C-alpha cells in the first residue's frame, strides 16, 4: 500500500519537549545595578520557565564590584527596542 508524504507525516509522533521549548518566547528583564557608585542597567532575555532572580543574580555575582539594585519586567517600549524584527 502506497502512502502519501502527508499521510506519513501525520502518523509521526509529536516533537520532543526540547524542540517545543525552543520556540517559547523568552521574557525580557531590566536589571538595575551599581558599579563603583554609579547606576547602570542592562536588559537580559530569560528563557520561559527559568527563575530570573536566580539566573541574573548569579550573573551579577560573578562581576566584581557590582551590586544589584533591582529587577523588573521590560516595558513594551524596551521590548520593541531589544527584540529582533518580526
C-alpha positions in Angstrom: 0.0 0.0 0.0 1.4 3.4 -1.0 1.1 6.3 1.4 1.5 9.9 0.6 4.0 12.1 2.2 1.3 13.9 4.2 -0.2 10.7 5.5 3.3 9.6 6.6 4.0 12.9 8.4 0.6 12.8 10.1 1.5 9.5 11.7 4.7 10.7 13.2 5.0 11.4 16.9 4.9 15.0 18.3 8.1 16.9 18.6 10.1 16.3 21.8 9.7 18.7 24.7 13.2 20.1 23.9 12.1 21.1 20.5 8.8 22.7 21.6 10.6 24.5 24.5 13.0 26.1 22.0 10.1 28.0 20.4 8.8 29.5 23.7 9.3 33.3 23.8 11.7 34.4 26.5 10.9 37.3 28.9 12.9 40.5 28.9 14.1 41.8 32.2 15.7 45.1 33.1 18.4 44.8 35.7 19.4 47.9 37.6 22.8 47.8 39.4 25.5 49.9 41.0 29.1 49.7 39.8 31.7 51.8 41.7 28.8 54.0 43.0 27.4 54.7 39.5 24.0 53.4 38.5 23.6 51.3 35.4 21.1 49.0 33.8 21.1 46.1 31.3 18.4 44.2 29.6 18.5 40.4 29.6 16.4 37.8 28.0 15.3 35.0 30.3 14.0 31.7 28.9 10.5 30.6 29.8 10.4 28.5 33.0 13.6 29.9 34.4 13.7 31.9 37.6 15.1 35.3 36.6 16.2 36.2 40.1 18.4 33.1 40.2 19.8 33.4 36.7 20.5 37.2 36.8 21.7 37.1 40.4 24.3 34.5 39.6 25.4 36.5 36.5 25.9 39.7 38.6 27.6 37.8 41.4 30.4 36.9 39.0 31.1 40.5 38.3 33.4 42.2 40.8 32.0 45.3 42.5 28.5 45.1 41.0 25.6 45.5 43.4 22.0 44.6 42.4 19.6 47.5 42.9 16.5 45.9 41.4 14.9 43.9 38.6 11.7 44.5 36.7 10.0 43.3 33.5 10.8 45.3 30.5 8.2 47.8 29.3 6.6 47.5 25.9 8.9 50.2 24.6 12.0 48.4 25.9 10.8 45.2 24.4 10.4 46.7 21.0 13.9 48.2 21.2 15.6 44.9 22.2 13.6 42.3 20.3 14.7 41.2 16.8 12.4 42.5 14.0 9.5 40.3 13.3 
